[in-house]
């Protein structure tokens, strides 16, 4: 089987209310405190030459593109790593399970990966509510959870010793969006937010950032995940006469709102957050995507200006992967940072040694992206930049 096919063949593996999110977050914080003192620690699995990672993500359903691209980038990195002999003589294998973007299923599948598959760590969960559901499971078992694809503050504060982030948080992303709007004299802003844990977290971050910049929120609208009947939502957002619309929603819903509002005559600026999934959003929009801004938390995948960009492009080419994306770049970067932690953990890694090794990474250059952790900060990177969909669905940096 060609390398590209082996990478792309992904095995099959509800939104949460704000009340549920608080309960899960509180439980996670409690279990985290137990883990730090050793009360919730589980025995490390036997390594036997291979570090087994487990990824629970939506490998089916409307968000499948986000999971597939993230997984593709991570597998591309680990494949190249293993071909070079691994790290400290250890290979890294990434095993996946499908949660269908259902937090209850995330918890079940995370537990199965830990108890049945014996994974060393969880890696690359996709989504806020789903990751919030995985955290108590991982914490109770003493298993690290690395590089979730979410920027929710509830996963960062209070600190959970076992959760490590790579991407910037929603607060940093919202601050950057507000700065760009202010610089462009776009002061009246409407906000679309998803009706789930992600939407709540993003709305809080965006509202705070707009207020800090002196920008005015002239309209708010909530939307169910992946809704496409959005005519009334478009009218509600346009009623405040905004100069710009911030979209904190899935690529399906965001694309539907953009298309609808353009048909209704809105000619202002659309700004999507990285959560939408840039490639998936551009694909959904087709010819109507030109001019849409998207905030990004990883370097421009088509660039050649940094070592990471060149390395990523060359790795995909060697693996026979024909297309690049921000989402696969995120997975690739996450795999690279995890490997640095594993390298520092030595030839006989344990989960505790991995956590301590990751916390020793301070100002490490991943090839143009600086990564920092410490015993009191597991934020990783605070990098945010803006890109735009150009003619033909190509991205402009």
Beta strands, then each sheet from edge to edge (+ up, - down):
strand 1: 50-57
strand 2: 91-98
strand 3: 121-123
strand 4: 144-146
strand 5: 163-164
strand 6: 188-194
strand 7: 216-223
strand 8: 244-248
strand 9: 269-272
strand 10: 293-296
strand 11: 364-365
strand 12: 370-374
strand 13: 377-380
strand 14: 385-389
strand 15: 395-396
sheet 1: 2+ 1+ 3+ 4+ 5+
sheet 2: 7+ 6+ 8+ 9+ 10+ 14- 15+
sheet 3: 11+ 12- 13+
end
